[in-house]
Amino acid sequence: ECRDDACNNVLCQNGGQCVDHGKTASCICPLGYEGEFCDQEVTILVPAFNGSSFMRFPGLGERFLSFLEITVVLKPRSLNGVFFYNGDSLEGQSDFIMLQLVNGFVEFRFDLGNGAAIVRSDEVVTVDKWHTISISRTGQLGILRVDKHPYIVGFAPGAFTQLSLDLNLYIGGVPSFKETSPNAAITHNFAGCIQKVTINNKPLKLLQEALTGRNVNNCAHPCVTGPCYNGGQCEPTMDEFQCHCKLGFSGQQCEIEVQEAIAQPMMGGQSFLHYTADEIIRRVRGSKIDIQMKFRSFSGHGLLLWAGEKDVSHSTDFVSLGINKGQLVFRFNLGSGEGDLVYNYSRVDDGHWHTLRAIRYRQEGSLTVDDGPTIVGTSFGQLNQLTVNSGLFLGGIRDLTHMTLGRYQTGLVGCIGNFTLSTDYHVRLVTHANSGINVQPCI
């Protein structure tokens, strides 16, 4: 786009915008393109921002009126700049939430309509080093933590307690400081890398969920070089990476093809098997479920089974089996309240094989482990049918902490053996799975 003399000699491609600097001009590139003329396609894996960049996402809206938790993993190249901003209005004093660096200190500001709370770290961040920044807001109370440093607390003034965020969410910078609240006091955009953003335990998919962006490139990170083979997914972890391997492959870089048939799959805490076939799902949803399973666990915590609805809240349907403090837990919610059955007659985290049987008929549940006694429990409310629209997961689930409402932080560390539904349908654990991640033969 040519706007004056300097731009006459610059042809920005792929929707790039020419900016005049007097004697010279440059191109501002949309998300997915880079280069002097925005002529090079780029797949963003770990976004890098240069001080004139941003990524735009749908706003948080009315979903987090009273409570909000955010975690950002970033590596700054400069000591000033906004890296998270969501507002409610372009006019006057209005709600917003913001995270920025000010002379190396992390600053968390939020405004509920009566003025901004300002919560600032006691320590400065280190340039070119990864940092984990966590905030939470409950009503007027704001809490900030940087890495392992102590928590810092602040309060918003006035009587308002709810936070509305109807405008777009910006990561890595904002397109115009004039379109932000004066109470945010933003003077710079962020320069550096952002590896991960989590909102109320749900990871924000930085590339897939972005509406648009500007001048975003890839950070220098091992994931950018494509270290995972055979369709494996690279997850950045500070300067390191972990490959999540598709079914049939294993190894640190998914380079090993699993030749043997896996009758008893082993899970490593970040694994799962996913089933969507109607033959399986119709035995899970509805008024009744009857599960028989053989398993072994080397950890006192981990999710064993989950099925339910995709959009998670405290009133959405689900059924789960998991291990908490070494004891087996059977949970279900049919939409009107939860049933919790904790099997405290024995521990199941000893690495030995155990059998379980979990039955639910309408609101009544029962759980048996090995040859022990059967315990019973009931879910609250009147609803008695289980809705399932996300399939059945064994050994773990995508976005595990979010999907389990924070009850589990990890999947099963151990193995699954025989798995039967409705007493007569024997699930072939790997053969019947539609997909799976990080699954190996049991040792």
C-alpha positions in Angstrom: 0.0 0.0 0.0 1.7 3.2 -1.2 0.9 6.3 0.9 3.5 8.8 -0.1 6.9 9.2 -1.9 8.9 6.8 0.2 6.3 4.1 -0.2 6.4 4.4 -4.0 9.5 2.3 -4.1 8.3 -0.3 -1.6 5.8 -3.0 -2.6 4.5 -4.8 0.5 3.0 -8.1 -0.4 0.3 -10.4 1.2 -1.6 -7.6 2.8 1.4 -5.9 4.3 1.2 -2.2 5.0 3.8 0.4 4.0 4.9 2.9 6.7 6.8 6.0 5.7 9.9 7.0 7.8 10.8 10.1 5.8 13.5 9.1 3.4 12.8 5.4 3.9 9.8 3.1 4.2 9.1 -0.3 5.7 6.4 -3.0 5.6 4.3 -4.0 8.5 3.5 -7.7 7.9 0.3 -9.5 8.9 0.4 -12.7 10.9 1.9 -15.6 9.0 4.3 -13.5 6.8 7.7 -12.0 7.4 10.6 -10.5 5.4 11.4 -7.0 4.2 8.3 -7.0 1.8 6.2 -9.6 3.8 7.0 -12.0 1.0 7.9 -15.0 3.1 5.4 -17.3 4.7 6.1 -18.3 8.3 4.5 -20.8 10.7 4.6 -19.2 14.1 5.6 -21.8 16.8 7.0 -19.6 19.5 6.0 -16.0 18.8 8.7 -13.2 18.9 7.6 -9.6 19.2 9.8 -6.6 18.2 8.2 -3.6 20.0 5.8 -2.8 17.1 4.1 -6.2 17.1 0.9 -7.7 18.6 -1.4 -10.6 18.3 -5.2 -10.0 18.6 -7.6 -12.5 20.1 -11.3 -12.6 21.0 -11.8 -10.7 24.3 -12.5 -12.4 27.6 -15.9 -10.8 27.7 -18.2 -11.6 30.6 -16.8 -15.0 31.3 -14.5 -14.0 34.1 -16.5 -11.4 36.0 -15.4 -12.4 39.5 -12.3 -14.7 39.1 -9.5 -14.8 36.7 -6.1 -16.5 36.6 -3.4 -15.9 34.0 0.0 -17.4 33.5 2.5 -16.0 30.9 5.9 -17.6 30.1 8.1 -15.0 28.4 11.6 -14.0 27.6 12.1 -10.2 27.3 14.6 -8.4 25.1 13.9 -5.1 26.7 12.8 -3.9 30.2 9.6 -2.0 29.1 6.5 -3.0 27.3 2.9 -4.3 27.6 2.4 -8.0 26.8 -1.2 -8.6 27.9 -4.1 -6.2 27.6 -7.9 -6.5 27.4 -10.2 -3.5 27.8 -14.0 -2.9 27.9 -14.5 0.4 26.1 -12.5 3.0 24.1 -14.3 5.9 25.9 -13.3 7.3 29.3 -12.6 5.3 32.4 -13.6 1.6 31.9 -12.7 -1.9 32.9 -9.4 -3.4 31.8 -6.7 -5.9 32.8 -3.0 -5.5 31.8 0.4 -6.9 32.3 3.5 -5.0 31.4 7.2 -4.4 32.2 8.2 -1.1 33.6 11.9 -0.6 34.0 12.2 -4.4 34.4 9.5 -4.7 37.1 6.4 -6.7 36.3 3.3 -4.5 36.7 -0.2 -6.0 37.0 -3.0 -3.4 36.6 -6.8 -3.9 36.6 -9.7 -1.5 36.8 -13.2 -2.5 37.8 -14.6 1.0 37.0 -13.4 3.1 40.0 -9.7 3.3 39.3 -6.8 0.9 38.7 -5.2 -1.5 41.1 -1.5 -1.5 40.6 0.4 -4.6 41.7 4.2 -4.4 41.1 6.9 -7.0 41.5 9.8 -6.4 44.0 12.3 -7.9 41.7 13.3 -7.0 38.1 13.3 -9.6 35.3 16.4 -10.6 33.5 16.7 -9.9 29.8 17.0 -12.9 27.5 15.9 -15.3 30.3 12.6 -17.1 30.5 10.3 -16.1 33.3 6.9 -17.4 34.5 4.5 -14.6 35.5 1.3 -15.6 37.3 -1.6 -13.4 38.3 -5.0 -14.0 39.9 -7.9 -11.6 40.5 -10.8 -12.4 42.8 -13.2 -9.4 43.0 -11.1 -6.4 44.1 -8.1 -8.5 45.1 -5.1 -8.9 42.8 -2.2 -11.2 43.3 1.1 -11.3 41.3 3.9 -13.8 41.3 7.1 -13.8 39.2 8.9 -17.1 39.0 9.4 -18.4 42.6 9.4 -15.0 44.3 6.9 -14.2 47.0 3.3 -13.2 46.1 2.5 -9.5 45.9 -1.0 -8.3 46.7 -3.0 -5.3 45.7 -6.6 -4.0 45.8 -8.8 -2.1 43.3 -10.4 1.0 44.8 -14.2 1.6 45.0 -17.1 -0.7 45.5 -17.3 -2.5 42.1 -16.2 -6.2 42.1 -16.8 -7.4 38.6 -14.6 -7.2 35.5 -16.1 -6.9 32.0 -13.7 -7.2 29.0 -15.7 -6.8 25.8 -12.9 -5.5 23.5 -10.3 -7.7 21.9 -7.5 -9.3 23.9 -3.9 -8.3 22.8 -0.8 -10.3 23.4 2.7 -8.9 22.9 1.6 -5.4 22.4 -1.3 -3.2 21.3 -1.9 -1.5 17.9 -2.4 2.0 19.4 -1.7 3.3 22.9 -4.6 5.8 22.4 -7.1 2.9 22.3 -6.1 1.7 25.8 -7.3 3.1 29.1 -5.3 6.1 30.5 -5.2 4.3 33.8 -3.2 1.5 32.1 -0.3 4.0 31.5 1.1 2.1 28.6 4.1 3.6 26.9 5.8 0.7 25.1 5.0 -2.5 23.4 6.8 -5.7 24.5 10.0 -6.9 22.8 10.9 -10.6 23.2 9.3 -14.0 23.1 6.1 -15.4 24.6 6.0 -19.1 24.9 2.8 -19.8 26.7 -0.4 -18.0 27.9 -2.8 -19.8 30.2 -6.2 -18.4 31.2 -8.0 -20.1 34.1 -5.9 -23.3 33.5 -6.7 -23.4 29.7 -3.8 -22.8 27.4 -4.4 -20.1 24.8 -3.5 -21.6 21.4 -1.4 -18.7 20.3 -1.5 -19.3 16.5 -4.8 -21.1 16.0 -6.9 -18.8 18.1 -5.4 -15.5 16.9 -7.7 -13.3 14.9 -4.8 -11.4 13.4 -1.4 -10.0 14.2 1.4 -7.7 13.1 5.1 -8.1 12.7 5.2 -11.4 14.6 8.2 -13.7 13.9 9.5 -16.9 15.4 11.7 -16.9 18.5 15.0 -18.7 18.4 13.9 -21.9 20.0 14.5 -25.6 19.4 10.8 -26.2 18.5 11.2 -23.9 15.5 13.7 -26.3 13.9 11.1 -29.1 13.9 12.8 -31.6 16.1 9.9 -34.0 16.4 9.6 -36.7 13.7 6.6 -38.6 12.4 4.0 -36.0 13.1 5.0 -35.5 16.7 4.1 -32.2 18.4 6.8 -30.0 19.9 6.0 -28.4 23.3 8.4 -25.7 24.4 9.5 -25.8 28.1 11.6 -22.7 28.7 14.8 -23.3 26.6 14.1 -27.1 26.3 11.4 -29.0 24.4 9.3 -32.1 24.7 8.0 -34.2 21.8 4.4 -35.6 22.1 4.4 -38.6 19.8 1.5 -39.9 17.8 0.3 -43.5 18.2 2.8 -45.9 16.8 5.9 -43.8 17.6 8.1 -43.2 20.6 11.5 -41.9 21.6 12.6 -38.4 22.7 12.0 -37.1 19.1 9.3 -39.7 18.1 12.0 -41.3 15.9 11.3 -44.9 17.0 8.5 -46.8 15.3 6.7 -49.1 17.7 6.6 -52.5 15.9 4.8 -54.6 18.4 1.1 -54.6 19.0 0.3 -52.8 22.3 -2.1 -54.9 24.4 -1.3 -53.0 27.6 -0.5 -49.4 26.9 1.8 -47.4 29.2 1.1 -43.8 30.0 3.7 -41.3 31.1 1.6 -38.5 32.7 1.2 -36.6 29.5 -0.4 -39.4 27.5 -3.9 -40.3 26.4 -6.0 -42.5 24.2 -9.1 -41.0 22.6 -12.2 -42.9 21.4 -15.1 -41.6 19.4 -16.7 -44.7 17.9 -20.5 -44.9 18.6 -20.1 -48.5 19.7 -18.1 -47.1 22.7 -19.7 -43.8 23.3 -23.3 -45.2 23.5 -22.1 -47.4 26.3 -20.8 -44.3 28.2 -23.6 -41.7 27.7 -27.2 -41.9 28.8 -28.5 -43.3 32.1 -26.0 -46.1 32.7 -22.3 -46.9 32.5 -20.6 -50.0 33.7 -16.7 -49.9 33.5 -14.3 -52.8 34.3 -10.6 -52.0 34.0 -7.2 -53.4 34.9 -4.5 -50.8 35.7 -1.3 -50.1 37.6 0.0 -46.8 38.8 3.4 -45.6 39.8 2.2 -42.3 41.1 -0.3 -41.2 43.8 -2.0 -38.8 41.4 -3.3 -39.1 37.9 -6.4 -39.1 35.6 -7.4 -42.6 34.5 -10.6 -42.0 32.5 -12.7 -39.0 31.4 -15.8 -38.5 29.2 -18.2 -35.6 29.0 -18.9 -32.2 27.4 -16.3 -30.0 25.6 -17.3 -26.7 27.3 -16.3 -27.2 30.9 -18.0 -25.5 33.9 -19.1 -26.6 37.3 -22.5 -27.7 35.9 -21.4 -29.5 32.7 -21.7 -33.3 32.4 -18.7 -35.6 32.9 -17.7 -38.9 34.3 -14.1 -39.6 35.5 -11.9 -42.1 37.3 -8.6 -40.9 38.8 -6.1 -41.4 41.5 -5.8 -38.8 44.3 -3.4 -39.3 47.2 -3.1 -43.0 46.2 -6.8 -43.6 46.4 -9.2 -44.3 43.5 -11.9 -41.7 42.9 -15.0 -42.1 40.8 -16.8 -38.8 40.0 -19.8 -37.9 37.8 -21.9 -34.8 37.2 -25.1 -35.1 35.2 -25.7 -31.3 35.1 -27.3 -30.7 38.5 -24.6 -31.7 41.0 -21.6 -33.9 41.5 -21.2 -37.4 42.9 -17.8 -38.3 44.5 -16.9 -41.8 45.5 -13.5 -42.1 47.1 -12.2 -45.6 47.7 -10.3 -45.4 51.0 -10.1 -49.1 51.8 -6.8 -49.5 49.8 -4.1 -47.6 47.9 -3.6 -48.2 44.2 -0.3 -46.4 43.7 2.0 -49.3 44.5 2.9 -50.2 40.9 1.0 -53.5 41.1 -1.9 -54.5 38.9 -5.4 -53.7 40.3 -8.9 -54.2 39.0 -11.8 -51.8 39.3 -15.5 -51.8 38.6 -17.4 -48.5 38.4 -21.1 -48.5 37.8 -23.5 -45.6 37.5 -27.3 -46.0 37.0 -29.0 -42.6 36.9 -27.8 -40.7 40.0 -26.5 -43.8 41.9 -22.9 -44.8 41.6 -20.8 -47.7 43.0 -17.1 -48.5 43.0 -15.2 -51.7 43.8 -11.4 -52.2 43.8 -9.9 -55.7 43.6 -11.7 -58.0 46.0 -12.6 -55.2 48.5 -16.0 -53.9 49.6 -18.2 -51.9 47.2 -18.8 -48.3 48.1 -21.8 -46.3 46.9 -22.7 -42.6 46.3 -25.2 -40.3 44.7 -25.0 -37.2 42.6 -27.0 -34.1 43.6 -30.1 -32.6 41.8 -32.7 -34.2 39.6 -30.8 -34.8 36.3 -29.9 -38.4 35.5 -28.6 -38.6 32.0 -24.9 -38.1 31.0 -24.2 -36.1 27.9 -20.9 -36.9 26.0 -19.8 -34.8 23.0 -16.0 -35.0 23.3 -15.4 -38.8 23.2 -13.8 -41.0 25.8 -10.3 -40.5 27.0 -8.1 -43.0 28.8 -4.9 -42.2 30.7 -5.2 -38.5 30.4 -6.9 -35.7 28.2 -5.9 -32.6 26.3 -5.8 -29.5 28.4 -6.1 -31.8 31.4 -6.0 -29.2 34.3 -8.7 -27.1 32.6 -10.9 -30.0 31.6 -10.9 -31.5 35.1 -11.5 -28.0 36.7 -8.1 -28.2 38.4 -8.6 -31.5 40.2 -5.9 -33.2 38.2 -2.5 -31.8 37.1 -1.3 -35.0 35.3 -2.5 -38.1 33.6 -1.9 -41.7 34.7 1.8 -42.7 35.2 1.4 -46.4 34.7 -0.4 -49.0 32.5 -3.9 -49.9 31.5 -4.9 -53.6 30.8 -8.3 -55.0 30.1 -11.0 -52.5 29.5 -14.7 -53.5 29.3 -17.9 -51.5 28.9 -21.4 -52.8 29.7 -19.9 -56.2 30.9 -19.6 -57.5 27.4 -17.9 -55.0 25.1 -14.1 -55.5 25.2 -12.3 -52.3 24.0 -9.1 -53.0 22.1 -7.2 -50.3 23.8 -4.9 -49.1 20.9 -6.7 -50.6 17.9 -10.0 -49.0 18.7 -8.5 -45.6 19.6 -9.0 -42.8 17.1 -5.9 -41.0 18.3 -3.4 -41.1 21.1 -0.3 -39.3 22.4 2.9 -40.6 24.1 1.7 -44.3 24.3 4.2 -47.1 24.7 4.0 -50.8 25.6 3.8 -51.5 29.3 7.1 -52.5 30.9 
